[in-house]
Amino acid sequence: MNAYLRHLDYLMLATVLSITAFGLWILKNATRTDPGNLYAHQVVYVAIGLVGMVIVSAVPPRLMRRMLIPVYGFVLLSVVVVLGIGTTVQGGKRWINLGAFQFQPSEFSKLLLIVGLAALLANRRGVTPPGRLTLMAIGFVAIPAGLVFVEPDFGTTLVLIVLLLGILFVYGVPWQHFVWLGMVAAVAAALVFSILPAAGVHLIQQYQYNRLTSFLHPNQNDPQGDGYHLNQSKIAISHGGLAGTGPAGATQTKLGYLPEHATDFIFSVVGEERGFLGSAWLIGLYALFLWRGLKLITRSRSIFGSLVAAGVVSVITFQVFINIGMTIGLAPITGIPLPFMSFGGTHTITNLLAVGVLQSVHVHAATLDDPVTGVRAAV
């Protein structure tokens, strides 16, 4: 136990806890007049996530590596179940109603696919030829990603693709494979957004297309469109100025002009209430988390540990960039939440569990030193 406590990454923990506490504070101020007591629910989700984080951090990575088949089976089963009996909200069938809790399998699948893909690559390293292994990795992620796309959940589909690319990059696949992947992605995008719609086949809904393109031509006069949402977000952030208006002066949030202020656009609330200084402080915390994650990738002498860290860092960093970018008009509105900040049960719990996985990898890396030679073993 003493060795375990001694080798935790306390700077990463302090960073995550700071962001989470800041998110609760912002959410409490932003939802004072909202029905449903979102703040109280989020406190419960955070508490569950923190307990799970502590438990997961004590699980050795070698045990996680053995869970490839059960993990992947659960991912496929849960995503298929949600397509069959899931609850539809705002055009997407993404949640399974568990009574007091709405479970979102696609969110939980992010972490499970990271662990599963890392195990697949680590287990097949030196056994399967590189080209075939890359194809296996693509197929491993493509099947659940395709099911998530059908829900439809385009934002999570993008996250799963980034997960795949981040892990493959750290694994060290030949650069030619990335070129081929880029070409396939370009062809797929042309089919989905241009060729097939022209032929009368629509793989994405019109509202999804509008969300993805609204940042290119925001229409402030459409009160139902995402262009309106984006403009309200920009107004809120600019209203905050340098030091923010505080909760009392945050009229965009308080009067309900800012849509989805507890979820997709919570960074806009930060910008309005806490201004440039508060926003910069939050971004600085995310940068600190990224630095600790990148350091862990290089520190781990286990290929599985490095790949898991790469997957978690890729997913969280991508979500931060896209979420903040969409609130200021630099990225499409995809519905991707802000890690550790946005309201959401499965999202919050999964992110904290992911931090627990990182802590497990860190403890494992720190305790691999040979007591005689001082050389860290490669596992």
C-alpha positions as CSV (number, residue, x, y, z in Angstrom):
1,M,0.0,0.0,0.0
2,N,2.8,2.4,0.9
3,A,4.5,1.8,-2.5
4,Y,1.2,2.3,-4.3
5,L,0.6,5.6,-2.6
6,R,4.1,6.8,-3.1
7,H,4.1,6.2,-6.8
8,L,0.8,7.9,-7.7
9,D,1.0,10.9,-10.0
10,Y,-0.2,13.5,-7.6
11,L,0.3,16.4,-9.9
12,M,-2.1,14.8,-12.5
13,L,-4.5,14.0,-9.7
14,A,-4.5,17.5,-8.4
15,T,-5.0,18.8,-11.9
16,V,-8.0,16.6,-12.6
17,L,-9.5,17.4,-9.2
18,S,-9.1,21.1,-9.8
19,I,-10.8,21.0,-13.1
20,T,-13.6,18.8,-11.7
21,A,-14.1,21.1,-8.7
22,F,-14.1,24.1,-11.0
23,G,-16.7,22.4,-13.2
24,L,-19.0,21.8,-10.3
25,W,-18.7,25.4,-9.2
26,I,-19.5,26.7,-12.7
27,L,-22.4,24.2,-13.1
28,K,-23.9,25.2,-9.7
29,N,-23.9,28.9,-10.7
30,A,-25.2,28.2,-14.2
31,T,-28.1,26.0,-13.3
32,R,-29.6,27.8,-10.3
33,T,-32.8,28.3,-12.1
34,D,-32.8,25.1,-14.2
35,P,-35.3,22.4,-13.4
36,G,-34.1,18.9,-12.4
37,N,-31.3,20.0,-10.0
38,L,-28.5,19.2,-12.4
39,Y,-25.8,20.2,-9.9
40,A,-26.9,17.6,-7.3
41,H,-26.9,14.9,-9.9
42,Q,-23.4,15.9,-11.1
43,V,-22.1,15.8,-7.5
44,V,-23.3,12.2,-7.3
45,Y,-21.7,11.3,-10.7
46,V,-18.4,12.8,-9.6
47,A,-18.5,10.9,-6.3
48,I,-19.1,7.6,-8.1
49,G,-16.4,8.5,-10.6
50,L,-13.8,9.2,-7.9
51,V,-14.5,6.0,-6.1
52,G,-14.2,4.1,-9.4
53,M,-10.9,6.0,-10.2
54,V,-9.4,4.9,-6.9
55,I,-10.5,1.2,-7.5
56,V,-9.2,1.2,-11.1
57,S,-5.9,2.8,-10.2
58,A,-5.2,-0.2,-8.0
59,V,-5.7,-2.8,-10.8
60,P,-2.4,-3.8,-12.3
61,P,-2.1,-3.2,-16.1
62,R,-1.3,-6.8,-16.7
63,L,-4.8,-7.7,-15.5
64,M,-6.4,-5.2,-17.8
65,R,-4.4,-6.6,-20.7
66,R,-6.0,-10.0,-20.2
67,M,-9.5,-8.6,-20.6
68,L,-9.4,-8.1,-24.4
69,I,-12.2,-10.5,-25.3
70,P,-14.7,-9.6,-22.4
71,V,-14.0,-5.9,-23.0
72,Y,-14.7,-6.0,-26.7
73,G,-17.7,-8.2,-26.2
74,F,-19.2,-5.8,-23.8
75,V,-18.6,-2.8,-26.2
76,L,-20.4,-4.6,-29.1
77,L,-23.2,-5.9,-26.9
78,S,-23.9,-2.5,-25.2
79,V,-23.9,-0.6,-28.5
80,V,-26.2,-3.1,-30.2
81,V,-28.6,-3.1,-27.2
82,V,-28.9,0.7,-27.3
83,L,-29.8,0.6,-31.0
84,G,-32.6,-1.8,-30.1
85,I,-34.1,-0.5,-26.8
86,G,-32.3,2.8,-26.3
87,T,-34.0,6.1,-25.4
88,T,-34.2,8.7,-28.2
89,V,-33.3,12.2,-27.3
90,Q,-32.9,15.1,-29.8
91,G,-32.9,12.7,-32.7
92,G,-30.3,10.3,-31.3
93,K,-30.8,6.8,-29.8
94,R,-27.8,6.8,-27.5
95,W,-29.0,6.1,-23.9
96,I,-30.3,3.0,-22.0
97,N,-32.8,4.0,-19.4
98,L,-31.8,2.4,-16.0
99,G,-34.4,4.3,-14.0
100,A,-32.5,6.9,-12.1
101,F,-29.5,6.8,-14.5
102,Q,-29.3,7.2,-18.2
103,F,-26.4,5.0,-19.3
104,Q,-24.6,6.0,-22.6
105,P,-22.7,3.0,-24.0
106,S,-20.8,5.0,-26.6
107,E,-19.2,7.1,-23.9
108,F,-18.1,4.1,-21.8
109,S,-16.9,2.4,-25.0
110,K,-14.2,5.0,-25.5
111,L,-12.3,3.8,-22.5
112,L,-13.0,0.1,-23.1
113,L,-11.8,0.3,-26.7
114,I,-8.6,2.0,-25.6
115,V,-7.9,-0.8,-23.2
116,G,-8.9,-3.5,-25.8
117,L,-7.0,-2.0,-28.7
118,A,-3.9,-1.5,-26.6
119,A,-4.1,-5.2,-25.5
120,L,-4.6,-6.4,-29.1
121,L,-1.5,-4.5,-30.4
122,A,0.6,-5.5,-27.4
123,N,-0.4,-9.1,-27.6
124,R,0.2,-9.4,-31.3
125,R,3.5,-7.4,-31.3
126,G,6.2,-9.4,-33.2
127,V,3.6,-12.1,-34.1
128,T,1.4,-10.5,-36.7
129,P,2.9,-8.7,-39.7
130,P,2.6,-4.9,-39.5
131,G,0.2,-4.5,-42.4
132,R,-2.1,-7.1,-41.2
133,L,-2.0,-5.8,-37.6
134,T,-2.9,-2.3,-38.8
135,L,-5.9,-3.8,-40.6
136,M,-6.9,-5.7,-37.5
137,A,-6.7,-2.5,-35.4
138,I,-8.8,-0.7,-37.9
139,G,-11.4,-3.4,-38.0
140,F,-11.4,-3.6,-34.2
141,V,-12.5,0.1,-33.9
142,A,-14.5,0.3,-37.1
143,I,-17.2,-2.1,-36.1
144,P,-18.3,-0.3,-32.9
145,A,-17.6,3.1,-34.6
146,G,-20.0,2.1,-37.4
147,L,-22.7,1.1,-34.9
148,V,-22.2,4.4,-33.0
149,F,-22.5,6.3,-36.2
150,V,-25.9,4.7,-36.9
151,E,-27.2,5.9,-33.5
152,P,-26.5,8.6,-34.8
153,D,-23.6,10.0,-32.9
154,F,-21.1,11.6,-35.3
155,G,-19.1,13.3,-32.5
156,T,-18.3,10.1,-30.7
157,T,-17.5,8.4,-34.0
158,L,-14.8,11.1,-34.5
159,V,-13.5,10.5,-31.0
160,L,-13.1,6.7,-31.8
161,I,-11.2,7.5,-35.0
162,V,-8.9,9.8,-33.1
163,L,-8.4,7.1,-30.5
164,L,-7.3,4.7,-33.2
165,L,-4.9,7.1,-34.8
166,G,-3.3,8.1,-31.5
167,I,-2.7,4.6,-30.4
168,L,-1.4,3.5,-33.9
169,F,1.0,6.5,-33.9
170,V,2.5,5.7,-30.5
171,Y,2.7,2.0,-31.5
172,G,4.9,3.0,-34.4
173,V,3.0,1.8,-37.5
174,P,4.7,2.7,-40.8
175,W,3.9,6.2,-42.1
176,Q,2.6,4.7,-45.3
177,H,-0.3,3.3,-43.3
178,F,-1.3,6.7,-42.2
179,V,-1.2,7.9,-45.8
180,W,-3.6,5.1,-46.8
181,L,-5.8,5.9,-43.9
182,G,-6.0,9.5,-44.9
183,M,-6.9,8.6,-48.5
184,V,-9.7,6.3,-47.2
185,A,-11.0,9.0,-44.9
186,A,-11.1,11.5,-47.8
187,V,-13.0,9.1,-50.0
188,A,-15.4,8.3,-47.1
189,A,-16.0,12.0,-46.4
190,A,-16.7,12.6,-50.1
191,L,-19.2,9.7,-50.2
192,V,-21.0,10.8,-47.0
193,F,-21.2,14.5,-47.6
194,S,-21.3,14.8,-51.4
195,I,-21.6,11.8,-53.7
196,L,-24.2,9.8,-51.9
197,P,-26.5,12.7,-51.0
198,A,-26.4,13.8,-54.7
199,A,-27.7,10.2,-55.5
200,G,-30.4,10.5,-52.9
201,V,-28.7,8.4,-50.2
202,H,-28.3,10.3,-46.9
203,L,-26.1,8.6,-44.3
204,I,-26.3,11.6,-42.0
205,Q,-29.4,13.6,-41.0
206,Q,-29.9,17.2,-42.2
207,Y,-29.6,18.5,-38.6
208,Q,-26.2,16.8,-38.3
209,Y,-25.0,18.4,-41.5
210,N,-26.2,21.8,-40.3
211,R,-24.4,21.4,-37.0
212,L,-21.1,20.5,-38.8
213,T,-21.2,23.4,-41.1
214,S,-22.9,26.2,-39.0
215,F,-19.5,27.5,-37.8
216,L,-18.7,28.4,-41.5
217,H,-21.8,30.5,-42.0
218,P,-23.6,31.2,-38.7
219,N,-27.1,32.5,-39.1
220,Q,-28.1,34.6,-36.2
221,N,-31.7,35.0,-37.5
222,D,-32.6,31.4,-37.2
223,P,-33.7,30.8,-33.6
224,Q,-33.7,27.0,-34.0
225,G,-30.4,26.6,-35.8
226,D,-26.9,25.9,-34.6
227,G,-25.7,29.2,-36.1
228,Y,-27.9,30.9,-33.5
229,H,-26.4,28.8,-30.7
230,L,-22.9,29.7,-31.9
231,N,-23.6,33.4,-32.0
232,Q,-25.0,33.2,-28.5
233,S,-21.9,31.4,-27.3
234,K,-19.7,34.1,-28.9
235,I,-21.7,36.8,-27.2
236,A,-21.4,35.1,-23.8
237,I,-17.6,34.7,-24.1
238,S,-17.1,38.3,-25.3
239,H,-19.4,39.6,-22.5
240,G,-17.1,38.2,-19.9
241,G,-14.2,40.5,-20.9
242,L,-11.0,40.1,-18.9
243,A,-12.2,39.1,-15.5
244,G,-15.8,38.0,-16.1
245,T,-19.2,39.2,-15.0
246,G,-19.7,36.8,-12.2
247,P,-22.8,34.7,-11.9
248,A,-25.1,37.7,-11.2
249,G,-24.0,39.5,-14.3
250,A,-23.9,36.5,-16.7
251,T,-27.1,37.5,-18.5
252,Q,-26.6,35.1,-21.5
253,T,-26.5,32.2,-19.1
254,K,-28.9,33.4,-16.4
255,L,-31.7,34.5,-18.9
256,G,-31.4,31.4,-20.9
257,Y,-30.0,32.9,-24.2
258,L,-27.1,30.5,-24.1
259,P,-28.3,27.0,-25.2
260,E,-27.0,23.8,-23.6
261,H,-25.1,25.8,-21.0
262,A,-24.7,22.8,-18.7
263,T,-23.3,20.5,-21.4
264,D,-22.0,21.4,-24.8
265,F,-21.5,25.1,-24.1
266,I,-20.2,25.1,-20.5
267,F,-17.0,26.7,-21.6
268,S,-19.1,29.7,-22.8
269,V,-20.3,30.0,-19.2
270,V,-16.7,30.0,-18.0
271,G,-15.9,32.8,-20.5
272,E,-18.9,34.9,-19.4
273,E,-18.7,34.4,-15.7
274,R,-14.9,34.2,-15.2
275,G,-13.7,36.0,-18.3
276,F,-10.4,35.6,-20.2
277,L,-8.5,35.0,-16.9
278,G,-10.7,32.1,-15.8
279,S,-10.8,30.6,-19.3
280,A,-7.0,30.8,-19.6
281,W,-6.6,29.2,-16.2
282,L,-8.8,26.3,-17.2
283,I,-6.9,25.8,-20.5
284,G,-3.7,25.9,-18.5
285,L,-5.0,23.1,-16.3
286,Y,-5.8,21.0,-19.4
287,A,-2.3,21.7,-20.8
288,L,-0.8,20.5,-17.5
289,F,-2.9,17.3,-17.8
290,L,-1.7,16.8,-21.4
291,W,1.9,17.2,-20.3
292,R,1.6,14.6,-17.5
293,G,-0.1,12.2,-20.0
294,L,2.6,12.6,-22.6
295,K,5.3,12.1,-20.0
296,L,3.5,8.9,-18.9
297,I,3.6,7.6,-22.5
298,T,7.4,7.9,-22.5
299,R,7.8,6.8,-18.9
300,S,6.0,3.5,-19.2
301,R,8.2,0.6,-20.2
302,S,5.2,-1.5,-21.0
303,I,4.0,-1.2,-24.6
304,F,0.5,-1.8,-23.3
305,G,0.8,1.0,-20.7
306,S,2.2,3.4,-23.3
307,L,-0.6,2.6,-25.7
308,V,-3.3,3.0,-23.0
309,A,-1.9,6.3,-22.0
310,A,-1.8,7.4,-25.7
311,G,-5.4,6.5,-26.1
312,V,-6.6,8.3,-23.0
313,V,-4.5,11.4,-23.8
314,S,-5.6,11.5,-27.4
315,V,-9.3,11.2,-26.6
316,I,-9.4,13.8,-23.8
317,T,-7.2,16.3,-25.7
318,F,-9.3,16.0,-28.8
319,Q,-12.5,16.6,-26.9
320,V,-11.0,19.7,-25.2
321,F,-9.9,21.2,-28.5
322,I,-13.2,20.4,-30.3
323,N,-15.4,21.6,-27.5
324,I,-13.6,24.9,-26.9
325,G,-13.2,25.4,-30.6
326,M,-16.9,25.0,-31.3
327,T,-17.8,27.5,-28.6
328,I,-15.7,30.2,-30.3
329,G,-16.5,29.3,-33.9
330,L,-13.2,27.5,-34.8
331,A,-14.6,24.0,-34.9
332,P,-17.9,22.3,-36.0
333,I,-20.6,21.8,-33.4
334,T,-20.5,18.0,-32.8
335,G,-22.0,17.6,-29.4
336,I,-18.7,16.6,-27.9
337,P,-18.7,17.5,-24.1
338,L,-15.8,19.2,-22.2
339,P,-14.0,16.6,-20.1
340,F,-14.5,16.9,-16.3
341,M,-16.6,20.0,-16.9
342,S,-19.8,19.2,-18.8
343,F,-22.8,17.7,-17.1
344,G,-23.4,14.0,-17.8
345,G,-23.3,10.8,-15.8
346,T,-21.6,8.3,-18.1
347,H,-19.3,11.0,-19.5
348,T,-18.1,12.1,-16.1
349,I,-17.7,8.7,-14.6
350,T,-15.8,7.4,-17.7
351,N,-13.3,10.3,-17.7
352,L,-12.5,9.8,-14.0
353,L,-12.1,6.0,-14.6
354,A,-9.7,6.9,-17.4
355,V,-7.6,8.9,-15.0
356,G,-7.6,5.8,-12.7
357,V,-6.2,3.8,-15.6
358,L,-3.5,6.4,-16.1
359,Q,-2.6,6.2,-12.4
360,S,-2.4,2.4,-12.6
361,V,0.0,2.7,-15.5
362,H,2.0,5.3,-13.6
363,V,2.3,3.2,-10.5
364,H,3.3,0.2,-12.6
365,A,6.0,2.2,-14.4
366,A,7.4,3.5,-11.2
367,T,7.6,0.1,-9.5
368,L,9.3,-1.7,-12.3
369,D,12.8,-0.7,-11.3
370,D,15.0,-3.7,-10.6
371,P,16.1,-3.4,-6.9
372,V,19.7,-4.5,-7.8
373,T,20.5,-2.9,-11.1
374,G,18.1,0.0,-11.0
375,V,17.2,-0.7,-14.6
376,R,13.5,-0.6,-15.5
377,A,12.2,-3.7,-17.1
378,A,10.5,-3.7,-20.5
379,V,7.1,-5.6,-20.3
